[in-house]
Amino acid sequence: MKRQLALIRAIGFVTYKEWAAFRSHMLASLLVGPVLFLVQVFIWQAMFEGKETINGLTLPQMLTYYGVATIIHYITFDFADWNLQMLVRSGKFVTFALRPLPHWVFALSQKLGHRSLALWVEVLPVALLFIFLFNVNLIPAAPGLAMVSIALSFLMSFFINYAVGLSAFWLVRAEGVRRVFLLLKDVSAGVFIPLTFFPEILQKILFFLPFQFITYLPTRVYIGEYELAGIRLTLVEAVGLQALAVAVTGCLTLLLYRAALKRFTGVGV
């Protein structure tokens, strides 16, 4: 266990140093995030004209939702699917198949290093812009539970994206499937609009899908209340449900990983 933790820390640190040398790639977020948020401000100001609430949310609450969701997106951003598909397509995955460290652990370590750098390159500057420029309240209702929920969101994002990347072991060209799936994932996670804006029948379906645990649930926990499909949960109950969903998704991803390795070995490695 000590050796595994040392390897994870070493891989994360190397990834941090590597991306720190090319951090200009991340600096684009300082423009993209606030501009997209400004678009949301204009849209919702027009939508709320003459109205106090929409679907039970006031304008400040709506803008807080998008501000928090944006910050969570920066923290949990993941590229494991793209990276894994490139390794499989190029044949370079064989080097990882021969190593004692499972590739999924390597990929998770990379994400830890990459997102650690993002905390001060992306998250902190954008959060300050939201607070001082847009007057968004980014103080969590329950800081401890919010941190746990974001950590679980981090893992859920990784497991789902990694599972998508594993499709490359069965598909010759998985890029199209990847793009469609990730778009549906963002819609179902509440990135574009809160899930309570969907029809009730869709809300009930989304409640049982894993995607809400990436953005919607941690954002609502951060704000201080959770509701979906008419189901209200306390913050503790919501985080507990999220932890269970992450555990189930993680187990399914690892089973898929083992199946992918067997297929990879079966074609000549």
C-alpha positions as CSV (number, residue, x, y, z in Angstrom):
1,M,0.0,0.0,0.0
2,K,2.8,2.4,0.9
3,R,4.5,1.7,-2.5
4,Q,1.2,2.3,-4.3
5,L,0.7,5.6,-2.6
6,A,4.3,6.6,-3.3
7,L,3.8,5.8,-7.0
8,I,0.5,7.8,-7.1
9,R,2.2,10.8,-5.4
10,A,5.2,10.6,-7.8
11,I,3.0,10.3,-10.9
12,G,0.8,13.2,-9.7
13,F,3.9,15.4,-9.0
14,V,5.5,14.7,-12.4
15,T,2.1,15.5,-14.1
16,Y,1.9,18.7,-12.1
17,K,5.4,19.8,-13.2
18,E,4.8,18.8,-16.8
19,W,1.6,20.8,-17.1
20,A,3.1,23.7,-15.1
21,A,5.5,24.1,-18.0
22,F,2.6,24.5,-20.4
23,R,0.1,26.2,-18.1
24,S,-0.9,28.6,-20.8
25,H,-3.2,25.9,-22.1
26,M,-5.2,26.3,-18.8
27,L,-5.1,30.1,-18.9
28,A,-7.7,30.1,-21.6
29,S,-10.2,29.1,-18.9
30,L,-9.7,32.6,-17.4
31,L,-11.5,33.9,-20.5
32,V,-13.9,31.1,-21.4
33,G,-15.4,30.5,-18.0
34,P,-16.3,34.1,-17.2
35,V,-17.5,34.8,-20.7
36,L,-19.9,31.8,-20.6
37,F,-21.1,32.8,-17.2
38,L,-21.7,36.4,-18.5
39,V,-23.9,34.8,-21.3
40,Q,-25.9,33.0,-18.6
41,V,-26.3,36.3,-16.7
42,F,-27.8,37.9,-19.8
43,I,-30.1,34.9,-20.5
44,W,-31.4,34.6,-17.0
45,Q,-31.9,38.3,-16.4
46,A,-34.2,38.3,-19.5
47,M,-35.9,35.1,-18.3
48,F,-36.5,36.5,-14.8
49,E,-37.9,39.9,-16.0
50,G,-41.1,40.4,-14.2
51,K,-40.7,37.2,-12.2
52,E,-39.5,36.5,-8.7
53,T,-38.7,32.8,-9.1
54,I,-38.5,30.2,-11.8
55,N,-38.9,26.6,-10.7
56,G,-38.5,27.8,-7.1
57,L,-35.2,29.5,-7.8
58,T,-34.5,33.3,-7.6
59,L,-32.2,35.0,-10.0
60,P,-29.3,35.2,-7.4
61,Q,-29.8,31.5,-6.6
62,M,-29.7,30.7,-10.3
63,L,-26.5,32.6,-10.9
64,T,-25.0,31.0,-7.8
65,Y,-25.9,27.6,-9.3
66,Y,-24.0,28.3,-12.5
67,G,-21.1,29.9,-10.6
68,V,-20.7,26.9,-8.3
69,A,-21.2,24.4,-11.2
70,T,-18.4,26.2,-13.2
71,I,-16.0,25.9,-10.3
72,I,-16.9,22.2,-9.8
73,H,-16.3,21.6,-13.5
74,Y,-12.8,23.1,-13.3
75,I,-12.0,21.0,-10.2
76,T,-13.3,17.7,-11.7
77,F,-12.4,18.2,-15.3
78,D,-11.2,14.9,-16.8
79,F,-9.5,13.8,-20.1
80,A,-9.0,10.1,-19.2
81,D,-11.3,9.1,-22.0
82,W,-9.4,10.9,-24.7
83,N,-6.0,9.9,-23.4
84,L,-6.9,6.2,-23.1
85,Q,-8.4,6.1,-26.6
86,M,-5.2,7.6,-28.0
87,L,-3.1,5.1,-26.3
88,V,-5.2,2.2,-27.6
89,R,-5.4,3.6,-31.2
90,S,-1.6,4.2,-31.3
91,G,-0.7,0.9,-29.7
92,K,1.1,2.6,-26.9
93,F,-1.2,1.0,-24.4
94,V,0.9,-2.1,-24.6
95,T,3.6,-0.5,-22.4
96,F,1.0,0.0,-19.7
97,A,-0.3,-3.5,-20.0
98,L,3.1,-4.9,-19.2
99,R,3.5,-2.7,-16.1
100,P,2.7,-3.8,-12.5
101,L,0.7,-0.6,-12.0
102,P,-2.8,-0.8,-13.5
103,H,-3.4,1.9,-16.1
104,W,-6.5,3.3,-14.4
105,V,-4.4,4.0,-11.3
106,F,-1.8,5.8,-13.5
107,A,-4.6,7.8,-15.2
108,L,-6.2,8.8,-11.8
109,S,-2.7,9.9,-10.5
110,Q,-2.3,12.0,-13.6
111,K,-5.7,13.6,-13.0
112,L,-4.7,14.4,-9.4
113,G,-1.6,16.2,-10.5
114,H,-3.3,18.0,-13.4
115,R,-6.2,19.3,-11.3
116,S,-3.9,20.2,-8.4
117,L,-2.3,22.7,-10.8
118,A,-5.7,23.8,-11.9
119,L,-6.6,24.9,-8.4
120,W,-4.4,28.0,-8.6
121,V,-4.2,28.5,-12.4
122,E,-8.0,28.1,-13.1
123,V,-10.2,27.7,-10.0
124,L,-8.8,30.5,-7.8
125,P,-8.7,33.3,-10.4
126,V,-12.2,32.4,-11.8
127,A,-13.7,32.1,-8.3
128,L,-12.3,35.6,-7.5
129,L,-13.8,37.0,-10.7
130,F,-17.2,35.5,-9.9
131,I,-17.1,36.9,-6.3
132,F,-15.8,40.4,-7.1
133,L,-17.1,41.0,-10.6
134,F,-20.4,39.2,-10.6
135,N,-21.1,39.2,-6.9
136,V,-21.7,35.5,-6.8
137,N,-22.0,33.9,-3.3
138,L,-19.4,31.0,-3.3
139,I,-19.5,30.4,0.4
140,P,-20.7,26.7,0.9
141,A,-23.7,26.1,3.2
142,A,-21.9,23.2,4.8
143,P,-18.2,23.4,4.0
144,G,-17.3,19.9,5.1
145,L,-20.1,18.1,3.2
146,A,-19.4,20.3,0.2
147,M,-15.7,19.3,0.1
148,V,-16.7,15.6,0.4
149,S,-19.3,15.9,-2.3
150,I,-16.8,17.6,-4.7
151,A,-14.2,14.9,-4.0
152,L,-16.8,12.2,-4.8
153,S,-17.7,14.2,-8.0
154,F,-14.0,14.1,-8.9
155,L,-14.0,10.3,-8.7
156,M,-17.3,9.9,-10.5
157,S,-16.1,12.1,-13.4
158,F,-13.0,10.0,-13.7
159,F,-14.8,6.6,-13.6
160,I,-17.4,7.6,-16.1
161,N,-14.9,9.1,-18.5
162,Y,-12.5,6.2,-18.1
163,A,-15.3,3.8,-18.9
164,V,-16.0,5.8,-22.1
165,G,-12.4,5.5,-23.0
166,L,-12.4,1.8,-22.6
167,S,-14.9,1.6,-25.5
168,A,-11.8,2.0,-27.7
169,F,-11.0,-1.7,-27.0
170,W,-14.1,-2.7,-28.9
171,L,-14.5,0.1,-31.4
172,V,-12.1,0.9,-34.2
173,R,-13.0,4.6,-34.1
174,A,-14.5,5.5,-30.8
175,E,-14.3,9.3,-31.2
176,G,-17.9,9.8,-32.4
177,V,-19.3,7.6,-29.6
178,R,-17.2,9.6,-27.1
179,R,-18.4,13.0,-28.3
180,V,-22.1,12.0,-28.3
181,F,-21.8,10.3,-24.9
182,L,-20.0,13.2,-23.3
183,L,-22.6,15.7,-24.6
184,L,-25.5,13.6,-23.2
185,K,-23.5,13.3,-19.9
186,D,-23.2,17.1,-19.6
187,V,-26.9,17.5,-20.3
188,S,-27.8,14.8,-17.8
189,A,-25.4,16.2,-15.2
190,G,-27.0,19.6,-15.0
191,V,-24.2,21.5,-16.7
192,F,-26.4,23.5,-19.0
193,I,-29.6,23.9,-16.9
194,P,-30.6,22.6,-13.4
195,L,-32.2,19.2,-13.7
196,T,-35.3,20.4,-12.0
197,F,-36.1,22.3,-15.3
198,F,-36.7,19.0,-17.1
199,P,-40.1,17.3,-17.2
200,E,-40.9,15.2,-14.1
201,I,-40.6,11.9,-16.0
202,L,-37.1,12.8,-17.2
203,Q,-36.2,13.9,-13.7
204,K,-37.1,10.5,-12.4
205,I,-34.9,8.8,-15.0
206,L,-32.0,11.2,-14.3
207,F,-32.3,10.6,-10.6
208,F,-31.2,7.0,-11.2
209,L,-28.4,7.8,-13.6
210,P,-24.9,8.4,-12.4
211,F,-24.4,11.8,-14.2
212,Q,-26.2,14.0,-11.7
213,F,-23.5,13.1,-9.1
214,I,-20.9,14.9,-11.2
215,T,-22.4,18.4,-11.3
216,Y,-26.0,18.7,-10.1
217,L,-25.8,17.0,-6.7
218,P,-22.5,18.5,-5.6
219,T,-23.7,22.0,-6.7
220,R,-27.0,21.6,-4.8
221,V,-25.1,20.3,-1.7
222,Y,-22.7,23.3,-2.0
223,I,-25.7,25.7,-2.1
224,G,-27.4,23.9,0.8
225,E,-30.4,22.0,-0.4
226,Y,-31.1,19.0,-2.7
227,E,-34.2,18.2,-4.7
228,L,-34.9,16.2,-7.8
229,A,-38.0,14.4,-9.2
230,G,-39.9,15.6,-6.2
231,I,-37.4,13.8,-3.9
232,R,-35.9,16.0,-1.1
233,L,-32.8,14.8,0.7
234,T,-30.9,16.2,3.6
235,L,-27.3,17.1,2.7
236,V,-26.0,14.1,4.6
237,E,-28.4,11.8,2.8
238,A,-27.5,13.3,-0.6
239,V,-23.7,12.9,0.0
240,G,-24.3,9.3,1.2
241,L,-26.3,8.5,-2.0
242,Q,-23.5,10.1,-4.0
243,A,-20.9,7.9,-2.2
244,L,-22.9,4.8,-2.9
245,A,-23.2,5.7,-6.6
246,V,-19.5,6.4,-6.9
247,A,-18.7,3.0,-5.3
248,V,-21.0,1.2,-7.7
249,T,-19.7,3.1,-10.8
250,G,-16.1,2.4,-9.7
251,C,-16.7,-1.3,-9.4
252,L,-18.4,-1.4,-12.8
253,T,-15.6,0.5,-14.4
254,L,-13.0,-1.9,-12.9
255,L,-14.9,-4.9,-14.2
256,L,-15.0,-3.2,-17.7
257,Y,-11.3,-2.6,-17.4
258,R,-10.6,-6.3,-16.7
259,A,-12.7,-7.3,-19.7
260,A,-10.9,-4.8,-21.9
261,L,-7.5,-6.2,-20.8
262,K,-8.7,-9.7,-21.7
263,R,-9.7,-8.5,-25.1
264,F,-6.4,-6.6,-25.6
265,T,-4.5,-9.7,-24.7
266,G,-6.7,-11.8,-27.0
267,V,-5.7,-9.8,-30.1
268,G,-2.0,-10.4,-29.8
269,V,-0.4,-8.6,-26.9
